[in-house]
Amino acid sequence: MTTTVTVAAVSKDFGAYQDAAVRDSVIITKNGRPSTVLPAYEDFVRLSKRDRRIDLTAELSADEIAVVEAAELEPGLDHLNGELPPAKV
């Protein structure tokens, strides 16, 4: 079961919450709102591997390709077009 504690509680007894995080995540709140999570190391490793997942465009269906082709940037993000390579003619 996830534990939720305040920053003050963690600062007084970090070791106890560090030990608790081995069993399950500890959510640390600041001003009544979640601000930080202490995950177990194994959970961190598992989650960080997901950041590097690669999907092949060859595996996309025609419907998925159509959705991507029709997609537009949100207003205010047009500057990101500068990150694209020049279009081939």
N, CA, C and O atoms as a GROMACS GRO file, in nm:
protein
  356
    1MET      N    1   0.084  -0.118   0.000
    1MET     CA    2   0.000   0.000   0.000
    1MET      C    3   0.089   0.125   0.000
    1MET      O    4   0.183   0.135   0.078
    2THR      N    5   0.057   0.217  -0.088
    2THR     CA    6   0.135   0.340  -0.100
    2THR      C    7   0.119   0.425   0.025
    2THR      O    8   0.009   0.439   0.079
    3THR      N    9   0.230   0.481   0.071
    3THR     CA   10   0.230   0.568   0.188
    3THR      C   11   0.237   0.713   0.141
    3THR      O   12   0.312   0.745   0.048
    4THR      N   13   0.160   0.800   0.203
    4THR     CA   14   0.166   0.943   0.172
    4THR      C   15   0.206   1.016   0.299
    4THR      O   16   0.144   1.001   0.404
    5VAL      N   17   0.312   1.098   0.288
    5VAL     CA   18   0.364   1.170   0.404
    5VAL      C   19   0.403   1.312   0.365
    5VAL      O   20   0.418   1.343   0.247
    6THR      N   21   0.419   1.396   0.464
    6THR     CA   22   0.460   1.534   0.440
    6THR      C   23   0.611   1.544   0.430
    6THR      O   24   0.684   1.455   0.475
    7VAL      N   25   0.658   1.653   0.373
    7VAL     CA   26   0.802   1.681   0.366
    7VAL      C   27   0.860   1.684   0.507
    7VAL      O   28   0.969   1.632   0.530
    8ALA      N   29   0.788   1.745   0.600
    8ALA     CA   30   0.836   1.756   0.738
    8ALA      C   31   0.857   1.618   0.799
    8ALA      O   32   0.957   1.595   0.868
    9ALA      N   33   0.764   1.527   0.775
    9ALA     CA   34   0.776   1.392   0.832
    9ALA      C   35   0.897   1.320   0.773
    9ALA      O   36   0.969   1.250   0.844
   10VAL      N   37   0.917   1.336   0.644
   10VAL     CA   38   1.032   1.271   0.579
   10VAL      C   39   1.162   1.328   0.631
   10VAL      O   40   1.258   1.254   0.653
   11SER      N   41   1.167   1.459   0.650
   11SER     CA   42   1.292   1.520   0.698
   11SER      C   43   1.326   1.476   0.840
   11SER      O   44   1.443   1.470   0.877
   12LYS      N   45   1.225   1.444   0.919
   12LYS     CA   46   1.251   1.398   1.055
   12LYS      C   47   1.295   1.253   1.061
   12LYS      O   48   1.373   1.215   1.149
   13ASP      N   49   1.246   1.170   0.967
   13ASP     CA   50   1.276   1.027   0.975
   13ASP      C   51   1.294   0.968   0.835
   13ASP      O   52   1.223   0.874   0.797
   14PHE      N   53   1.389   1.023   0.760
   14PHE     CA   54   1.410   0.979   0.622
   14PHE      C   55   1.436   0.830   0.613
   14PHE      O   56   1.383   0.763   0.524
   15GLY      N   57   1.515   0.777   0.702
   15GLY     CA   58   1.550   0.635   0.699
   15GLY      C   59   1.429   0.544   0.701
   15GLY      O   60   1.424   0.444   0.629
   16ALA      N   61   1.330   0.578   0.783
   16ALA     CA   62   1.210   0.495   0.792
   16ALA      C   63   1.134   0.496   0.659
   16ALA      O   64   1.084   0.393   0.614
   17TYR      N   65   1.125   0.614   0.597
   17TYR     CA   66   1.052   0.622   0.470
   17TYR      C   67   1.132   0.563   0.355
   17TYR      O   68   1.075   0.513   0.259
   18GLN      N   69   1.263   0.568   0.366
   18GLN     CA   70   1.348   0.503   0.267
   18GLN      C   71   1.326   0.352   0.275
   18GLN      O   72   1.315   0.285   0.172
   19ASP      N   73   1.318   0.299   0.395
   19ASP     CA   74   1.290   0.156   0.413
   19ASP      C   75   1.150   0.121   0.362
   19ASP      O   76   1.131   0.016   0.302
   20ALA      N   77   1.053   0.209   0.387
   20ALA     CA   78   0.916   0.185   0.342
   20ALA      C   79   0.909   0.183   0.189
   20ALA      O   80   0.830   0.107   0.132
   21ALA      N   81   0.992   0.264   0.122
   21ALA     CA   82   0.990   0.271  -0.023
   21ALA      C   83   1.040   0.142  -0.088
   21ALA      O   84   1.012   0.117  -0.205
   22VAL      N   85   1.112   0.060  -0.013
   22VAL     CA   86   1.155  -0.069  -0.066
   22VAL      C   87   1.034  -0.159  -0.088
   22VAL      O   88   1.032  -0.239  -0.181
   23ARG      N   89   0.933  -0.146  -0.003
   23ARG     CA   90   0.812  -0.227  -0.013
   23ARG      C   91   0.711  -0.168  -0.110
   23ARG      O   92   0.649  -0.242  -0.188
   24ASP      N   93   0.694  -0.038  -0.108
   24ASP     CA   94   0.598   0.030  -0.194
   24ASP      C   95   0.633   0.178  -0.202
   24ASP      O   96   0.702   0.230  -0.114
   25SER      N   97   0.586   0.245  -0.304
   25SER     CA   98   0.619   0.386  -0.323
   25SER      C   99   0.573   0.472  -0.206
   25SER      O  100   0.472   0.444  -0.142
   26VAL      N  101   0.651   0.577  -0.180
   26VAL     CA  102   0.615   0.675  -0.077
   26VAL      C  103   0.592   0.808  -0.149
   26VAL      O  104   0.682   0.860  -0.216
   27ILE      N  105   0.473   0.862  -0.134
   27ILE     CA  106   0.440   0.991  -0.194
   27ILE      C  107   0.464   1.099  -0.090
   27ILE      O  108   0.413   1.091   0.022
   28ILE      N  109   0.543   1.200  -0.126
   28ILE     CA  110   0.575   1.308  -0.034
   28ILE      C  111   0.495   1.431  -0.077
   28ILE      O  112   0.499   1.472  -0.193
   29THR      N  113   0.424   1.488   0.017
   29THR     CA  114   0.343   1.606  -0.014
   29THR      C  115   0.410   1.733   0.038
   29THR      O  116   0.483   1.731   0.137
   30LYS      N  117   0.383   1.843  -0.033
   30LYS     CA  118   0.431   1.974   0.008
   30LYS      C  119   0.312   2.068  -0.004
   30LYS      O  120   0.249   2.076  -0.110
   31ASN      N  121   0.281   2.138   0.102
   31ASN     CA  122   0.164   2.225   0.107
   31ASN      C  123   0.036   2.151   0.068
   31ASN      O  124  -0.051   2.206   0.001
   32GLY      N  125   0.027   2.026   0.112
   32GLY     CA  126  -0.093   1.947   0.090
   32GLY      C  127  -0.106   1.883  -0.046
   32GLY      O  128  -0.206   1.816  -0.074
   33ARG      N  129  -0.007   1.901  -0.132
   33ARG     CA  130  -0.013   1.846  -0.267
   33ARG      C  131   0.104   1.750  -0.291
   33ARG      O  132   0.214   1.776  -0.243
   34PRO      N  133   0.080   1.641  -0.363
   34PRO     CA  134   0.191   1.550  -0.396
   34PRO      C  135   0.298   1.624  -0.474
   34PRO      O  136   0.268   1.696  -0.569
   35SER      N  137   0.424   1.606  -0.433
   35SER     CA  138   0.533   1.674  -0.503
   35SER      C  139   0.647   1.582  -0.544
   35SER      O  140   0.717   1.609  -0.641
   36THR      N  141   0.666   1.472  -0.471
   36THR     CA  142   0.778   1.383  -0.496
   36THR      C  143   0.737   1.241  -0.463
   36THR      O  144   0.650   1.218  -0.378
   37VAL      N  145   0.799   1.145  -0.531
   37VAL     CA  146   0.773   1.004  -0.501
   37VAL      C  147   0.905   0.933  -0.479
   37VAL      O  148   1.000   0.951  -0.555
   38LEU      N  149   0.911   0.853  -0.375
   38LEU     CA  150   1.026   0.765  -0.352
   38LEU      C  151   0.984   0.625  -0.398
   38LEU      O  152   0.911   0.557  -0.326
   39PRO      N  153   1.029   0.582  -0.516
   39PRO     CA  154   0.994   0.447  -0.561
   39PRO      C  155   1.099   0.347  -0.515
   39PRO      O  156   1.211   0.384  -0.481
   40ALA      N  157   1.062   0.221  -0.514
   40ALA     CA  158   1.161   0.116  -0.490
   40ALA      C  159   1.256   0.115  -0.609
   40ALA      O  160   1.215   0.149  -0.720
   41TYR      N  161   1.380   0.077  -0.590
   41TYR     CA  162   1.479   0.078  -0.697
   41TYR      C  163   1.434  -0.008  -0.815
   41TYR      O  164   1.449   0.032  -0.930
   42GLU      N  165   1.377  -0.125  -0.787
   42GLU     CA  166   1.331  -0.214  -0.893
   42GLU      C  167   1.223  -0.147  -0.978
   42GLU      O  168   1.221  -0.164  -1.100
   43ASP      N  169   1.134  -0.072  -0.914
   43ASP     CA  170   1.030   0.000  -0.987
   43ASP      C  171   1.092   0.108  -1.076
   43ASP      O  172   1.050   0.128  -1.190
   44PHE      N  173   1.190   0.178  -1.022
   44PHE     CA  174   1.259   0.281  -1.099
   44PHE      C  175   1.323   0.222  -1.224
   44PHE      O  176   1.310   0.277  -1.332
   45VAL      N  177   1.392   0.110  -1.209
   45VAL     CA  178   1.459   0.046  -1.322
   45VAL      C  179   1.356   0.003  -1.426
   45VAL      O  180   1.375   0.025  -1.546
   46ARG      N  181   1.247  -0.057  -1.380
   46ARG     CA  182   1.142  -0.102  -1.471
   46ARG      C  183   1.081   0.015  -1.547
   46ARG      O  184   1.062   0.007  -1.668
   47LEU      N  185   1.051   0.122  -1.477
   47LEU     CA  186   0.990   0.238  -1.541
   47LEU      C  187   1.086   0.310  -1.634
   47LEU      O  188   1.045   0.359  -1.739
   48SER      N  189   1.213   0.317  -1.598
   48SER     CA  190   1.309   0.388  -1.683
   48SER      C  191   1.332   0.312  -1.813
   48SER      O  192   1.366   0.374  -1.914
   49LYS      N  193   1.316   0.181  -1.814
   49LYS     CA  194   1.330   0.104  -1.937
   49LYS      C  195   1.217   0.137  -2.034
   49LYS      O  196   1.236   0.132  -2.156
   50ARG      N  197   1.101   0.171  -1.983
   50ARG     CA  198   0.987   0.205  -2.068
   50ARG      C  199   1.012   0.333  -2.146
   50ARG      O  200   0.955   0.351  -2.254
   51ASP      N  201   1.096   0.422  -2.095
   51ASP     CA  202   1.125   0.547  -2.164
   51ASP      C  203   1.193   0.523  -2.298
   51ASP      O  204   1.189   0.610  -2.386
   52ARG      N  205   1.252   0.411  -2.315
   52ARG     CA  206   1.329   0.382  -2.436
   52ARG      C  207   1.255   0.288  -2.532
   52ARG      O  208   1.318   0.231  -2.621
   53ARG      N  209   1.125   0.272  -2.514
   53ARG     CA  210   1.049   0.184  -2.602
   53ARG      C  211   1.043   0.244  -2.741
   53ARG      O  212   1.022   0.365  -2.757
   54ILE      N  213   1.063   0.161  -2.840
   54ILE     CA  214   1.062   0.207  -2.979
   54ILE      C  215   0.955   0.130  -3.054
   54ILE      O  216   0.948   0.007  -3.047
   55ASP      N  217   0.872   0.203  -3.127
   55ASP     CA  218   0.772   0.141  -3.213
   55ASP      C  219   0.814   0.165  -3.357
   55ASP      O  220   0.857   0.275  -3.392
   56LEU      N  221   0.802   0.064  -3.439
   56LEU     CA  222   0.838   0.076  -3.579
   56LEU      C  223   0.721   0.131  -3.660
   56LEU      O  224   0.608   0.085  -3.645
   57THR      N  225   0.749   0.228  -3.744
   57THR     CA  226   0.641   0.284  -3.826
   57THR      C  227   0.585   0.179  -3.921
   57THR      O  228   0.469   0.188  -3.962
   58ALA      N  229   0.666   0.081  -3.957
   58ALA     CA  230   0.620  -0.025  -4.045
   58ALA      C  231   0.508  -0.108  -3.981
   58ALA      O  232   0.434  -0.177  -4.051
   59GLU      N  233   0.497  -0.100  -3.849
   59GLU     CA  234   0.395  -0.177  -3.779
   59GLU      C  235   0.264  -0.100  -3.763
   59GLU      O  236   0.166  -0.154  -3.710
   60LEU      N  237   0.260   0.026  -3.809
   60LEU     CA  238   0.138   0.105  -3.798
   60LEU      C  239   0.037   0.064  -3.904
   60LEU      O  240   0.073   0.031  -4.017
   61SER      N  241  -0.090   0.066  -3.866
   61SER     CA  242  -0.197   0.037  -3.962
   61SER      C  243  -0.220   0.160  -4.049
   61SER      O  244  -0.171   0.269  -4.018
   62ALA      N  245  -0.294   0.143  -4.157
   62ALA     CA  246  -0.326   0.255  -4.246
   62ALA      C  247  -0.405   0.362  -4.171
   62ALA      O  248  -0.384   0.481  -4.194
   63ASP      N  249  -0.495   0.321  -4.082
   63ASP     CA  250  -0.573   0.417  -4.003
   63ASP      C  251  -0.483   0.499  -3.911
   63ASP      O  252  -0.501   0.620  -3.898
   64GLU      N  253  -0.385   0.433  -3.848
   64GLU     CA  254  -0.292   0.504  -3.759
   64GLU      C  255  -0.206   0.602  -3.837
   64GLU      O  256  -0.180   0.712  -3.790
   65ILE      N  257  -0.163   0.564  -3.955
   65ILE     CA  258  -0.083   0.654  -4.039
   65ILE      C  259  -0.165   0.775  -4.080
   65ILE      O  260  -0.115   0.887  -4.081
   66ALA      N  261  -0.292   0.753  -4.113
   66ALA     CA  262  -0.380   0.863  -4.152
   66ALA      C  263  -0.397   0.962  -4.037
   66ALA      O  264  -0.400   1.083  -4.060
   67VAL      N  265  -0.410   0.911  -3.916
   67VAL     CA  266  -0.424   0.998  -3.799
   67VAL      C  267  -0.297   1.082  -3.778
   67VAL      O  268  -0.306   1.202  -3.750
   68VAL      N  269  -0.183   1.020  -3.793
   68VAL     CA  270  -0.056   1.092  -3.777
   68VAL      C  271  -0.042   1.199  -3.885
   68VAL      O  272  -0.002   1.312  -3.857
   69GLU      N  273  -0.075   1.163  -4.009
   69GLU     CA  274  -0.063   1.259  -4.118
   69GLU      C  275  -0.157   1.378  -4.101
   69GLU      O  276  -0.125   1.489  -4.144
   70ALA      N  277  -0.273   1.356  -4.038
   70ALA     CA  278  -0.371   1.464  -4.020
   70ALA      C  279  -0.344   1.546  -3.894
   70ALA      O  280  -0.408   1.650  -3.874
   71ALA      N  281  -0.251   1.503  -3.812
   71ALA     CA  282  -0.224   1.572  -3.685
   71ALA      C  283  -0.166   1.710  -3.708
   71ALA      O  284  -0.090   1.733  -3.803
   72GLU      N  285  -0.202   1.802  -3.620
   72GLU     CA  286  -0.149   1.938  -3.626
   72GLU      C  287  -0.096   1.975  -3.488
   72GLU      O  288  -0.143   1.925  -3.386
   73LEU      N  289   0.003   2.063  -3.488
   73LEU     CA  290   0.058   2.112  -3.362
   73LEU      C  291  -0.043   2.201  -3.291
   73LEU      O  292  -0.124   2.268  -3.355
   74GLU      N  293  -0.037   2.200  -3.161
   74GLU     CA  294  -0.120   2.290  -3.083
   74GLU      C  295  -0.076   2.434  -3.110
   74GLU      O  296   0.041   2.458  -3.140
   75PRO      N  297  -0.168   2.528  -3.099
   75PRO     CA  298  -0.130   2.669  -3.119
   75PRO      C  299  -0.012   2.707  -3.028
   75PRO      O  300  -0.007   2.667  -2.911
   76GLY      N  301   0.080   2.783  -3.082
   76GLY     CA  302   0.195   2.828  -3.003
   76GLY      C  303   0.315   2.738  -3.013
   76GLY      O  304   0.421   2.768  -2.957
   77LEU      N  305   0.301   2.625  -3.084
   77LEU     CA  306   0.414   2.532  -3.095
   77LEU      C  307   0.473   2.528  -3.235
   77LEU      O  308   0.554   2.441  -3.266
   78ASP      N  309   0.434   2.622  -3.319
   78ASP     CA  310   0.483   2.625  -3.457
   78ASP      C  311   0.635   2.636  -3.465
   78ASP      O  312   0.694   2.592  -3.563
   79HIS      N  313   0.697   2.693  -3.364
   79HIS     CA  314   0.844   2.706  -3.366
   79HIS      C  315   0.913   2.569  -3.371
   79HIS      O  316   1.030   2.560  -3.408
   80LEU      N  317   0.841   2.464  -3.334
   80LEU     CA  318   0.902   2.330  -3.336
   80LEU      C  319   0.923   2.280  -3.478
   80LEU      O  320   1.002   2.188  -3.500
   81ASN      N  321   0.853   2.341  -3.577
   81ASN     CA  322   0.874   2.302  -3.715
   81ASN      C  323   1.020   2.324  -3.756
   81ASN      O  324   1.070   2.255  -3.846
   82GLY      N  325   1.088   2.416  -3.692
   82GLY     CA  326   1.229   2.441  -3.720
   82GLY      C  327   1.318   2.324  -3.684
   82GLY      O  328   1.432   2.316  -3.730
   83GLU      N  329   1.268   2.234  -3.603
   83GLU     CA  330   1.345   2.115  -3.564
   83GLU      C  331   1.340   2.006  -3.672
   83GLU      O  332   1.420   1.913  -3.668
   84LEU      N  333   1.248   2.018  -3.767
   84LEU     CA  334   1.233   1.918  -3.871
   84LEU      C  335   1.340   1.934  -3.979
   84LEU      O  336   1.382   2.046  -4.007
   85PRO      N  337   1.382   1.824  -4.040
   85PRO     CA  338   1.477   1.837  -4.152
   85PRO      C  339   1.404   1.900  -4.271
   85PRO      O  340   1.281   1.894  -4.279
   86PRO      N  341   1.479   1.959  -4.362
   86PRO     CA  342   1.414   2.020  -4.479
   86PRO      C  343   1.338   1.914  -4.559
   86PRO      O  344   1.382   1.800  -4.571
   87ALA      N  345   1.222   1.954  -4.613
   87ALA     CA  346   1.141   1.862  -4.692
   87ALA      C  347   1.215   1.826  -4.821
   87ALA      O  348   1.278   1.910  -4.883
   88LYS      N  349   1.206   1.699  -4.858
   88LYS     CA  350   1.267   1.653  -4.984
   88LYS      C  351   1.172   1.685  -5.098
   88LYS      O  352   1.051   1.664  -5.087
   89VAL      N  353   1.227   1.737  -5.206
   89VAL     CA  354   1.143   1.774  -5.321
   89VAL      C  355   1.153   1.672  -5.428
   89VAL      O  356   1.090   1.685  -5.533
   0.00000   0.00000   0.00000
